[in-house]
Amino acid sequence: MPQPFLVLLLGRLFGGRWWRAFHVRAALLATLATIVVLLTGSVLMVAAEQGAPGATITSFPRAVWWSVETATTVGYGDMYPVTPWGRVIAAAVMLAGITAFGVITATLATWFVGRAQREARAVGAAMRRRAEEGEAAVHEQIGALHQRFDRIEELLADRSGG
């Protein structure tokens, strides 16, 4: 029985060395946790705010928009909680957003720095090899020059002494 495309894709994504890297898993799990917090916060926000006087977050779509703008710290100010429970939920959504973006930013920075370090190590190793090859070539040339000078000295000694 052929496997569904999604199963093959997920197996390919999560089965390789890429997925095993800790920082990749951390970023994906932080993103997933943030999505769960945003959706849960949206549902709870509608429940907390619905029926409150002056409430602007009264439907799930509006709550999702509010949670995204709050988690990303954009906060246009067009929607905000007016109830105490709404404010508690808002604080949780803010913290989740700040944490998720911090983890994702740190993951990208780690990836860039790790990649630059690998490239720097490769360049350093290549330079060391070239330096060693150059040093060996210089020693070889110096040895050849010594042999030539020794031969010239022998020839001069034979001419003057002979």
Salt bridges, closest charged atoms under 4 A:
GLU119 OE2 - ARG115 NE 3.74
GLU133 OE1 - ARG130 NH1 3.60
GLU135 OE2 - HIS139 NE2 3.73
GLU154 OE1 - ARG151 NH1 3.56
